[in-house]
Amino acid sequence: MDNKKFLIIQTAFIGDAILATALLEKLNAFFPGSQIDYMVRKGNEALFSEHPFIHQLYVWDKKGGKYKDLFRILKLVRLQKYNYLINLQRFATTGLFAVFSGAAHIAGFKKNPFVFAFTHSVSHSTKKEMHEVERNQLLISHLTDSEFIKPRLYPTKESFERILPYKKGKYICISPASVWFTKQFPKEKWVEFISVLDNETTVYLLGAKNDFEFCQGIQEHSKNDRVINLAGKLNLLESAALMRDAIMNYSNDSAPLHLASAMDAPAAAIFCSTIPGFGFGPLSSDSRVIEVREKLDCRPCGLHGKKACPKGHFNCAHKINVNELLSILKK
């Protein structure tokens, strides 16, 4: 089989970029030795340091001269003369980019305004019981097959060395923060859960730099001296490396959940206002979903999180019993 050149575009947020790695896995399996390049937004590039299947990583700075930087990348892309471009974005900007990329074949979703110029297109719907990884893989099923394959990350040797001091005894990782209020399990609920853990389990709180104060509040109120706040102290690959050997990783419906999936690390995903049916649930071999048991007519209140509960009560989070989090460890 002749070697091909592929470019995958996923310039959304961290979780989306992680889930799209399943396409890297599949293309490498079906086209070994081919050139597979990846385009991500600035801030996500650290995830793919020394990735074994990525030949060229394009990083789009969406904040500092957004369109000027996109044109810079487009000039580089056109020189490559890609055989296949797979555009996972459904917005006009990357659709137009794909059309002018010079790629021989372009695959994308029908929701993209420039789909009429694509070579291959498929539907994208969150109303169907399908994981986002499956939806993405539909774009290359005509080149490969329809078999599901999981996303995967490859922390560097340095990443594993960096977290060695923390791997003493049994531990759990909690990623308590979320950009969206209605996706975030309440602070007092995390505190309640941590306060009833045994004295032999270390708790690592993970997150970005801007999550430090939130995590610090949890640490200070939990009455547990085995809680360590690592928010902002580990990069994404180091966090992934630490999560791999945790006895459990707790997170909201957010990027850390997909970090766990990409490491096949044990995962407990807490869904508040959103639901797993949207296609962003855990994929680890050992994974659980925690959500309110009571049927709420207001849930889900939207595909994405909101800045506040539209009803004012936030029952989809407050009515989750922390014993459900604890029972996972007991099992």
KAPE-V674077 format. One line per field, one symbol per residue. ss: DSSP state (2 for helix, 1 for strand, 0 for the rest). phi: phi as a letter, one per 20 degrees, with the letter a starting at -180 (. if undefined). psi: psi as a letter, one per 20 degrees, with the letter a starting at -180 (. if undefined). Layout:
ss->???
phi->???
psi->???
This chain:
ss->0000111110000222222022222222220000111111100022220000000011110000022222222222222200011110000222222220000011111000002220011100000000022222200000000000000000002222222222000011111000002220002222222220000001111000222222222222200000111000000222222222000111110022222222000011111000022200000000111110000000000000000000000022220000222222220
phi->.ffdddcddbdeeggffffffffffffffecgnfeddcdcefodfffdfmffdeecdedeeedemgfffffffgfffffflffcdddeeddfgfffgffefnffccdaefffgdffdeebbcfcbeeefbfgfffffffcffdcbeffcefbdcgfgfffffegfeecmebcdcdeebfdgfeegggffffffffdffeddeddedregfegffffffgfeelcedecedgndceffffffffgdffacdbefbggffffffdlegccdedefecgffocffcfgdccddbfeffdfedferfdfcfbfgendlffdfeeeffffffffff
psi->pqqrpqpponkbrggghghiihhggghhhhmpirooqpprqphihhhkpkpiiogpopoooihnmghghhhggghgghhhmqgppooiqkrhghghgghjhjqhppprqiiphkhhjqhpqrqopjiqmpqhggggihijhihdajppqqqqqnqrhhghhhjghimoaqqqppniqqhpgiiopqghggggghhjqrjipqoppqargjighghhhgghiikojjppojpiiqaghhgghhhhjqhqopramaghghgggijlqppopooehrqhiikkrqjqhnqqpprphpopijpqjrhrrriqphiihlhighjppihhghhghh.
